[in-house]
Amino acid sequence: MPEPRFPGIVLALLAPDIVIKAPGTRRRFVERLRANLEDALARNRVPHETVLRGTRFLVRTPDPEAAASVLRHVFGIATVAVVEAVARAELEDIVRVGAERFRQAVAGRRFAVRAKKLERHPFSTQEIERALGAPLARAGTVDLTNPDVTVHVELSGGEAFLFTRRRPGAGGLPAGVQGRAVALVSGGFDSAVAAWRIMRRGAEMHYVYCNLGGSAHERMVLQVVKVLHELWGFGLRPRLHVLDFVPLVEELRRRTGATLWQMVLKVLFYRAAAAVARMERADVVVTGEAVGQVSSQTLPNLATLDRFAEVPVLRPLCGYDKSEIVAEARRVGTAPLSERIPEMCGLARAKPAVNARVGVLQREVDKLDPELLERAVRERRVIRVHEVTAADLRTDYLFVDDIPEDAVVIDCREPELYRIWHVPGAINIPVAQLVETFRRLDRGRRYVLYCTFGTQTPLLAELMQQAGFEAYAFRGGIRAVERAVARREDAALAGEGEAGP
């Protein structure tokens, strides 16, 4: 037998949902799982060779611990084990190798031996367990009910693989075998976990984000989607569709009743997601809604919203409470990002409707100009998530070249420079002071920061964004800021001239 190229071995067991399928379906699922597994290892730069043996993949690699860590995040893998010793598939060699390798591990502890054969041999699994257990019993105590250590022996392809630890995998079905879905995402705990749950059932997932919070909020949402993809989306190439929903919210505030704002907004979300789903040839829309979590998610309201759904809506978290969702977000890995993201969907201060009727809601929706939603879909930006780099996440979302009318402008220079000249209406908080005090600022406002050379404020803006603020650095130094103010003043004068007699 030729010497293997890589010395380390990892065994990845297929999830039961794959094993029980009919032969043709199982072959298709296994091939997709193989492609996803290869993508996972390649994306994480783990050298490897992979072969399928029965109901497990055998992965040879120089770094088995790294490979095992990656494979645990591939949907369709039930358990992962790093092989600690290899023997010939002969009873005598199994006993010799196993006794040498595990005598110290079982010393003074309760242990059991469990064997499995993937092909025929002249001895049974019970014979393996008794034969290896005998020398190990001189060091430890046999306990088949509640062992401290279990020595596993798996025979396959003329080899016996021995190990003591099985690690749980992601389970479920290989991503991509169950059609396409689009998930409505906000960056919060709920939508990310909902997307993960449907990915785990084999869906190819794409994303829709209806932006109510500007570029900083978009950046946070993209970070959540990126982490979800990097940790779990192996074999997938997701797209994030970003729609500008600010004009739609302004319109619904002007034209519709405050008690139904949340429900009208939900209808717009559903319709936007349905439009994207049709373009992506997706079968369903996925949301993070949970029964009773907020006013728009009462059972009557959800039933009403379903009447407006143009594509079937899946709500995988409908029976969860918030603590369960947050706990799952921590397991998935999106919680550290989601907990920094401010809630942007709460519109009404008036008591919201909890039992909206279809006809009443339809009349409110009909008050809106349908062209606004059509334009938001038509002018959406599509981000290829797998192509986004860390540099993209920093640079593209930190800078502005003009000062928005509603922004709080912070001059981060020293007071003497501020007194000489500053942007009209700007407040003066020097860099060192802002680092210590920015958390006291109003999180509901938008901030633009500038400094003398434009080199310090990007770091400050990033720090504020990471803490959940919508903050930007003005691109360039004080000269660029002066030019922007001059442009704004010239535009204001031109507007006055046009309005004159």
C-alpha positions as CSV (number, residue, x, y, z in Angstrom):
1,M,0.0,0.0,0.0
2,P,1.5,3.4,-1.0
3,E,2.3,5.8,1.9
4,P,-0.5,8.4,2.2
5,R,0.4,12.0,1.2
6,F,-0.9,13.5,4.5
7,P,-0.5,11.8,7.9
8,G,-3.5,13.1,9.8
9,I,-7.0,11.7,9.4
10,V,-10.4,13.1,10.2
11,L,-13.6,11.0,9.9
12,A,-16.8,13.0,9.1
13,L,-20.0,11.0,9.5
14,L,-23.0,11.7,7.2
15,A,-26.1,13.1,9.0
16,P,-29.0,10.6,9.4
17,D,-31.2,12.8,7.1
18,I,-28.8,11.9,4.2
19,V,-28.3,8.2,5.1
20,I,-32.1,7.4,5.1
21,K,-32.7,8.8,1.6
22,A,-33.5,6.6,-1.4
23,P,-30.3,5.6,-3.3
24,G,-30.6,8.2,-6.1
25,T,-31.4,11.1,-3.8
26,R,-28.7,10.0,-1.4
27,R,-26.1,10.0,-4.2
28,R,-27.1,13.5,-5.2
29,F,-26.9,14.7,-1.6
30,V,-23.6,13.1,-1.0
31,E,-22.1,14.6,-4.1
32,R,-23.3,18.1,-3.0
33,L,-21.9,17.5,0.5
34,R,-18.6,16.5,-1.0
35,A,-18.4,19.7,-3.0
36,N,-19.4,21.8,0.1
37,L,-16.8,19.9,2.2
38,E,-14.1,20.6,-0.4
39,D,-15.1,24.3,-0.5
40,A,-14.9,24.5,3.3
41,L,-11.4,23.1,3.5
42,A,-10.1,25.0,0.5
43,R,-11.6,28.3,1.7
44,N,-9.8,27.8,5.0
45,R,-6.6,26.8,3.3
46,V,-6.4,23.3,4.8
47,P,-4.5,20.8,2.6
48,H,-6.5,17.6,2.2
49,E,-7.4,14.5,0.3
50,T,-11.0,13.2,0.7
51,V,-12.5,9.8,0.0
52,L,-16.0,8.5,0.8
53,R,-16.1,5.2,2.7
54,G,-19.6,4.0,3.5
55,T,-21.4,6.6,5.6
56,R,-18.4,8.8,6.3
57,F,-15.8,10.9,4.6
58,L,-12.2,10.1,5.3
59,V,-10.1,13.3,5.1
60,R,-6.4,13.0,5.2
61,T,-4.6,16.3,6.1
62,P,-1.4,17.6,7.8
63,D,-3.6,19.6,10.2
64,P,-6.4,17.4,11.5
65,E,-7.5,19.7,14.3
66,A,-8.0,22.6,11.8
67,A,-9.8,20.3,9.4
68,A,-12.1,19.0,12.2
69,S,-12.9,22.6,13.3
70,V,-13.9,23.5,9.7
71,L,-15.9,20.3,9.0
72,R,-18.1,20.8,12.1
73,H,-19.6,23.8,10.3
74,V,-20.5,21.9,7.1
75,F,-24.3,21.2,6.9
76,G,-24.8,17.5,6.4
77,I,-22.1,16.3,8.7
78,A,-23.4,14.6,11.9
79,T,-20.1,14.1,13.9
80,V,-16.4,14.6,13.3
81,A,-13.6,12.6,14.9
82,V,-9.8,13.2,14.7
83,V,-8.1,9.7,14.4
84,E,-5.5,9.2,17.1
85,A,-4.1,5.9,15.9
86,V,-4.2,3.7,12.8
87,A,-3.7,-0.1,12.7
88,R,-4.1,-2.8,10.1
89,A,-7.6,-4.3,10.0
90,E,-6.3,-7.4,11.9
91,L,-7.3,-8.2,15.4
92,E,-3.8,-8.6,16.7
93,D,-2.6,-5.3,15.3
94,I,-5.7,-3.5,16.6
95,V,-5.0,-4.7,20.1
96,R,-1.3,-3.9,20.0
97,V,-1.8,-0.4,18.7
98,G,-4.8,0.4,20.8
99,A,-3.2,-0.8,24.0
100,E,-0.1,1.2,23.4
101,R,-2.0,4.4,22.4
102,F,-4.8,4.5,25.0
103,R,-3.3,2.8,28.1
104,Q,-2.4,6.1,29.6
105,A,-5.7,7.7,28.6
106,V,-7.8,5.2,30.6
107,A,-5.4,4.9,33.6
108,G,-7.5,5.2,36.8
109,R,-10.7,5.9,34.8
110,R,-13.8,4.2,33.7
111,F,-13.7,3.2,30.0
112,A,-15.5,1.3,27.2
113,V,-14.4,0.1,23.8
114,R,-16.9,0.5,20.9
115,A,-16.1,-1.0,17.5
116,K,-17.7,-0.7,14.0
117,K,-17.0,-2.5,10.8
118,L,-17.8,-1.0,7.3
119,E,-17.0,-4.3,5.6
120,R,-16.7,-8.1,6.4
121,H,-13.9,-9.4,8.5
122,P,-13.3,-12.8,10.1
123,F,-13.9,-11.4,13.6
124,S,-16.9,-9.6,15.1
125,T,-17.1,-6.1,16.7
126,Q,-17.7,-7.8,20.0
127,E,-14.4,-9.7,19.7
128,I,-12.6,-6.4,19.0
129,E,-14.1,-4.8,22.0
130,R,-13.2,-7.7,24.3
131,A,-9.7,-8.2,22.9
132,L,-8.7,-4.5,23.2
133,G,-10.6,-4.1,26.5
134,A,-8.6,-6.8,28.2
135,P,-5.1,-5.1,28.2
136,L,-6.7,-1.6,28.9
137,A,-8.5,-3.1,31.9
138,R,-5.1,-3.5,33.6
139,A,-4.9,0.3,33.7
140,G,-8.6,1.4,34.1
141,T,-12.0,0.0,34.9
142,V,-14.5,-1.2,32.3
143,D,-17.8,0.6,32.5
144,L,-20.1,0.2,29.5
145,T,-22.9,2.3,30.9
146,N,-21.1,5.5,32.0
147,P,-17.5,5.6,30.9
148,D,-15.2,8.5,31.3
149,V,-13.4,7.5,28.1
150,T,-14.7,5.6,25.1
151,V,-12.2,4.1,22.7
152,H,-13.7,3.9,19.3
153,V,-12.5,1.5,16.6
154,E,-13.7,1.8,13.0
155,L,-12.6,-0.6,10.3
156,S,-12.6,0.5,6.7
157,G,-10.6,-0.2,3.6
158,G,-8.1,-2.5,5.3
159,E,-7.4,0.0,8.1
160,A,-8.6,0.4,11.7
161,F,-9.0,3.9,12.9
162,L,-8.9,4.5,16.6
163,F,-10.1,7.6,18.5
164,T,-11.6,8.7,21.8
165,R,-13.7,11.8,20.9
166,R,-16.6,12.5,18.6
167,R,-17.5,16.1,18.1
168,P,-21.0,17.1,17.1
169,G,-21.3,18.5,13.5
170,A,-23.8,20.9,12.0
171,G,-26.2,18.1,11.0
172,G,-29.1,18.8,8.7
173,L,-28.8,18.6,4.9
174,P,-26.1,19.8,2.5
175,A,-26.6,23.5,1.6
176,G,-28.0,23.8,-1.9
177,V,-30.0,20.5,-2.2
178,Q,-33.4,22.0,-1.3
179,G,-33.8,24.9,-3.7
180,R,-33.4,28.6,-3.1
181,A,-34.7,31.0,-0.5
182,V,-34.3,34.7,0.2
183,A,-34.1,35.9,3.8
184,L,-35.2,39.3,5.0
185,V,-32.4,40.5,7.2
186,S,-32.0,43.4,9.5
187,G,-28.7,42.5,11.2
188,G,-30.5,41.6,14.4
189,F,-30.5,38.3,16.3
190,D,-33.7,36.9,14.7
191,S,-33.2,37.2,11.0
192,A,-29.6,35.7,11.1
193,V,-30.7,32.7,13.1
194,A,-33.8,32.2,10.9
195,A,-31.6,32.2,7.7
196,W,-29.2,29.7,9.4
197,R,-32.0,27.4,10.3
198,I,-33.3,27.2,6.7
199,M,-29.7,26.9,5.3
200,R,-29.3,23.9,7.7
201,R,-32.3,22.3,5.9
202,G,-30.5,22.4,2.6
203,A,-31.5,25.8,1.1
204,E,-29.3,28.0,-1.0
205,M,-29.7,31.3,0.7
206,H,-29.7,34.9,-0.6
207,Y,-30.6,38.0,1.3
208,V,-32.7,41.1,1.1
209,Y,-32.0,44.2,3.3
210,C,-34.5,47.1,3.3
211,N,-32.2,49.9,4.5
212,L,-33.8,52.4,6.9
213,G,-30.5,53.4,8.7
214,G,-27.9,54.6,6.2
215,S,-24.5,53.3,5.2
216,A,-23.3,52.6,8.7
217,H,-26.3,50.3,9.4
218,E,-25.8,48.7,6.0
219,R,-22.2,47.9,6.9
220,M,-23.3,46.2,10.1
221,V,-25.9,44.1,8.3
222,L,-23.3,43.1,5.7
223,Q,-20.9,42.1,8.5
224,V,-23.6,39.8,9.9
225,V,-24.3,38.2,6.5
226,K,-20.6,37.9,5.8
227,V,-19.9,36.1,9.2
228,L,-22.9,33.8,8.5
229,H,-21.5,32.9,5.1
230,E,-17.9,32.5,6.3
231,L,-18.8,30.2,9.1
232,W,-21.6,28.2,7.5
233,G,-22.2,29.0,3.9
234,F,-19.8,26.5,2.3
235,G,-20.6,25.7,-1.3
236,L,-22.8,28.8,-1.6
237,R,-22.2,32.2,-3.3
238,P,-24.9,34.4,-1.7
239,R,-26.0,37.8,-2.9
240,L,-27.2,40.6,-0.6
241,H,-29.8,42.9,-2.2
242,V,-29.8,46.3,-0.6
243,L,-32.9,48.5,-1.1
244,D,-33.2,52.1,-0.1
245,F,-36.4,52.2,2.0
246,V,-36.1,55.8,3.4
247,P,-38.4,57.3,0.8
248,L,-41.0,54.6,1.4
249,V,-40.9,55.3,5.2
250,E,-41.3,59.0,4.6
251,E,-44.3,58.3,2.4
252,L,-46.0,56.0,4.8
253,R,-45.5,58.4,7.6
254,R,-47.2,61.1,5.6
255,R,-50.1,59.1,4.2
256,T,-51.0,56.3,6.5
257,G,-52.4,56.0,10.1
258,A,-49.7,55.7,12.8
259,T,-51.3,52.6,14.4
260,L,-50.7,50.6,11.2
261,W,-47.3,52.0,10.3
262,Q,-45.6,48.7,11.4
263,M,-48.0,46.6,9.5
264,V,-47.7,48.7,6.3
265,L,-43.9,48.6,6.5
266,K,-44.1,44.8,6.9
267,V,-46.2,44.5,3.7
268,L,-43.6,46.6,1.9
269,F,-40.9,44.3,3.2
270,Y,-42.8,41.2,2.0
271,R,-43.3,42.7,-1.4
272,A,-39.7,43.8,-1.8
273,A,-38.6,40.3,-0.8
274,A,-41.0,38.7,-3.2
275,A,-39.7,40.8,-6.1
276,V,-36.2,39.7,-5.3
277,A,-37.2,36.1,-4.8
278,R,-38.7,36.1,-8.3
279,M,-35.4,37.5,-9.8
280,E,-33.4,34.9,-7.8
281,R,-35.8,32.1,-8.8
282,A,-36.3,31.5,-5.1
283,D,-39.1,29.3,-3.8
284,V,-39.7,31.1,-0.4
285,V,-39.0,34.1,1.7
286,V,-37.6,33.6,5.2
287,T,-38.2,36.0,8.1
288,G,-37.1,36.0,11.8
289,E,-40.7,36.6,13.0
290,A,-41.6,34.9,16.3
291,V,-45.2,34.8,17.6
292,G,-45.9,37.6,20.1
293,Q,-42.4,39.1,20.1
294,V,-43.6,42.5,18.9
295,S,-47.0,44.0,18.0
296,S,-46.8,43.1,14.3
297,Q,-46.1,39.5,15.2
298,T,-49.3,38.6,17.0
299,L,-51.1,35.6,15.5
300,P,-53.9,37.8,14.0
301,N,-51.3,40.2,12.5
302,L,-49.2,37.3,11.0
303,A,-52.4,35.8,9.6
304,T,-53.2,39.1,8.0
305,L,-49.7,39.6,6.6
306,D,-49.8,36.2,5.0
307,R,-52.7,37.5,2.8
308,F,-50.3,40.1,1.4
309,A,-47.5,37.6,0.8
310,E,-46.8,37.1,-2.9
311,V,-44.3,34.3,-2.2
312,P,-44.7,31.7,0.6
313,V,-43.2,33.0,3.9
314,L,-41.3,30.7,6.2
315,R,-40.9,31.6,9.9
316,P,-38.5,29.0,11.4
317,L,-38.4,30.9,14.8
318,C,-42.2,31.3,15.2
319,G,-42.2,29.2,18.5
320,Y,-39.0,30.6,20.0
321,D,-38.7,33.2,22.7
322,K,-36.1,35.9,22.7
323,S,-33.7,34.2,25.1
324,E,-33.7,31.0,22.9
325,I,-33.0,33.1,19.8
326,V,-30.1,35.0,21.4
327,A,-28.7,31.7,22.7
328,E,-28.8,30.2,19.2
329,A,-27.2,33.3,17.7
330,R,-24.3,32.8,20.1
331,R,-23.9,29.2,18.9
332,V,-24.2,30.4,15.2
333,G,-21.6,33.1,15.8
334,T,-23.6,36.2,14.8
335,A,-24.5,37.4,18.3
336,P,-21.4,39.6,18.9
337,L,-22.3,41.6,15.8
338,S,-26.1,41.6,16.2
339,E,-26.1,42.9,19.7
340,R,-24.4,46.2,18.5
341,I,-27.0,46.9,15.8
342,P,-29.7,49.4,16.7
343,E,-33.4,48.6,16.0
344,M,-34.5,50.6,12.9
345,C,-38.0,49.2,12.3
346,G,-39.8,50.7,15.2
347,L,-41.8,53.6,13.6
348,A,-44.8,54.4,15.7
349,R,-45.0,55.9,19.2
350,A,-48.8,55.5,19.0
351,K,-50.3,52.3,20.3
352,P,-49.8,49.9,17.3
353,A,-52.6,47.6,16.0
354,V,-52.3,44.0,17.3
355,N,-55.4,42.7,15.4
356,A,-55.2,44.3,11.9
357,R,-57.9,43.4,9.4
358,V,-57.0,42.6,5.8
359,G,-59.4,45.2,4.4
360,V,-58.3,48.0,6.7
361,L,-54.6,47.3,6.0
362,Q,-55.2,47.1,2.3
363,R,-56.7,50.6,2.3
364,E,-53.7,52.0,4.1
365,V,-51.3,50.2,1.7
366,D,-53.3,51.6,-1.3
367,K,-52.5,55.1,-0.2
368,L,-48.8,54.7,-1.1
369,D,-47.4,55.4,-4.5
370,P,-46.4,51.9,-5.9
371,E,-43.7,53.5,-8.0
372,L,-41.7,54.1,-4.8
373,L,-41.4,50.4,-4.1
374,E,-40.8,49.6,-7.8
375,R,-38.0,52.1,-7.8
376,A,-36.4,50.8,-4.6
377,V,-36.3,47.3,-6.2
378,R,-35.2,48.6,-9.6
379,E,-32.3,50.7,-8.1
380,R,-31.2,48.2,-5.5
381,R,-27.6,47.4,-5.1
382,V,-26.5,43.7,-5.3
383,I,-23.5,42.7,-3.2
384,R,-21.7,39.4,-3.9
385,V,-21.0,38.5,-0.3
386,H,-18.3,36.0,-1.0
387,E,-16.3,38.7,-2.8
388,V,-16.4,41.2,0.1
389,T,-13.1,41.6,1.9
390,A,-12.3,43.1,5.3
391,A,-10.9,46.1,3.5
392,D,-14.2,46.6,1.7
393,L,-16.1,46.5,5.0
394,R,-13.8,49.2,6.4
395,T,-13.3,51.6,3.6
396,D,-16.6,51.6,1.7
397,Y,-18.7,52.4,4.8
398,L,-16.6,54.9,6.7
399,F,-16.4,58.0,4.5
400,V,-18.7,60.7,3.2
401,D,-17.8,63.5,0.7
402,D,-20.7,65.8,1.6
403,I,-22.4,66.7,4.9
404,P,-26.1,65.5,5.1
405,E,-28.6,68.1,6.3
406,D,-29.6,66.1,9.3
407,A,-26.1,65.2,10.5
408,V,-24.5,66.3,13.7
409,V,-21.1,67.6,12.6
410,I,-18.2,67.1,15.1
411,D,-15.1,69.1,14.7
412,C,-12.4,66.9,16.2
413,R,-9.6,69.5,16.1
414,E,-8.2,71.5,19.1
415,P,-10.4,74.4,20.4
416,E,-8.1,77.1,19.0
417,L,-8.4,75.8,15.5
418,Y,-12.2,75.4,15.9
419,R,-12.4,79.1,16.9
420,I,-10.6,80.2,13.8
421,W,-13.0,78.4,11.5
422,H,-15.5,75.5,11.7
423,V,-18.5,74.1,9.8
424,P,-21.5,76.3,10.7
425,G,-23.4,74.5,13.5
426,A,-20.5,72.0,14.2
427,I,-19.7,71.1,17.8
428,N,-16.1,70.9,19.0
429,I,-15.0,67.6,20.6
430,P,-11.3,67.0,20.2
431,V,-10.1,63.4,19.3
432,A,-8.9,62.4,22.8
433,Q,-12.1,63.6,24.4
434,L,-14.4,62.0,21.8
435,V,-12.8,58.6,22.3
436,E,-13.7,58.8,26.0
437,T,-17.2,60.3,25.7
438,F,-18.9,59.3,22.4
439,R,-21.0,56.6,24.1
440,R,-22.9,59.4,25.8
441,L,-24.1,60.8,22.5
442,D,-27.6,60.2,21.1
443,R,-27.6,56.9,19.2
444,G,-30.6,58.0,17.2
445,R,-28.6,60.8,15.4
446,R,-26.2,60.6,12.4
447,Y,-22.7,62.0,12.9
448,V,-20.0,63.3,10.6
449,L,-16.5,63.8,11.9
450,Y,-13.7,65.9,10.5
451,C,-10.1,66.8,11.5
452,T,-7.2,68.7,10.2
453,F,-5.7,66.1,7.9
454,G,-8.5,63.5,7.7
455,T,-6.3,60.8,9.3
456,Q,-7.7,60.5,12.8
457,T,-11.5,60.6,12.2
458,P,-11.7,57.3,10.2
459,L,-10.6,55.4,13.3
460,L,-13.0,57.3,15.5
461,A,-15.9,56.7,13.0
462,E,-15.1,53.0,12.9
463,L,-15.0,52.9,16.7
464,M,-18.4,54.6,16.9
465,Q,-19.9,52.3,14.2
466,Q,-18.7,49.2,16.1
467,A,-20.6,50.6,19.1
468,G,-23.8,50.9,17.1
469,F,-23.6,54.6,16.1
470,E,-24.2,55.9,12.6
471,A,-21.0,57.8,12.2
472,Y,-18.8,58.8,9.2
473,A,-15.5,60.5,8.6
474,F,-15.3,63.3,6.1
475,R,-13.0,62.1,3.3
476,G,-9.9,64.3,3.2
477,G,-8.7,67.1,5.5
478,I,-10.0,70.5,6.5
479,R,-9.6,71.9,2.9
480,A,-12.0,69.3,1.6
481,V,-14.4,70.2,4.4
482,E,-14.2,73.9,3.4
483,R,-14.9,73.1,-0.2
484,A,-17.9,71.0,0.7
485,V,-19.3,73.9,2.8
486,A,-18.7,76.3,0.0
487,R,-20.6,74.0,-2.4
488,R,-23.5,73.9,-0.1
489,E,-23.6,77.6,0.4
490,D,-23.4,78.2,-3.4
491,A,-26.3,75.8,-3.9
492,A,-28.3,77.6,-1.3
493,L,-27.7,80.9,-3.0
494,A,-28.6,79.5,-6.4
495,G,-31.8,78.2,-4.9
496,E,-32.7,81.6,-3.5
497,G,-32.0,83.2,-6.9
498,E,-34.3,80.8,-8.7
499,A,-37.0,81.6,-6.1
500,G,-36.7,85.4,-6.6
501,P,-38.9,87.7,-8.8
